[in-house]
Amino acid sequence: MEIDLVHLLESEPMVLIFLVIGIGYTLGHISIAGIAAGPSIGVLLTGLLFGHFGFEIRPAVASFGFALFIFSVGIQAGPSFF
């Protein structure tokens, strides 16, 4: 049984968004010269990369992804704010 990954990602937007989040979160923890970008920047850059290759999602799912992005930025910056 073969799985066409591109077709799966195009037909199931929630799989696409969580794949982008997972890859971006992992890339955000990689440090180069002792500097790690962080999970928020990793997810943002991964989303830009997937968008560059033509992956699109519906506006409702995009709003959900944007809410998750804002949440992750708040969780990351919140403790240092107070």
HELIX and SHEET records of a PDB file:
HELIX    1   1 LEU A    5  SER A   11  1                                   7    
HELIX    2   2 PRO A   13  GLY A   28  1                                  16    
HELIX    3   3 PRO A   39  HIS A   52  1                                  14    
HELIX    4   4 PRO A   59  PHE A   81  1                                  23    
SHEET    1   A 2 SER A  31  ILE A  32  0                                        
SHEET    2   A 2 ILE A  35  ALA A  36 -1                                        
END                                                                             
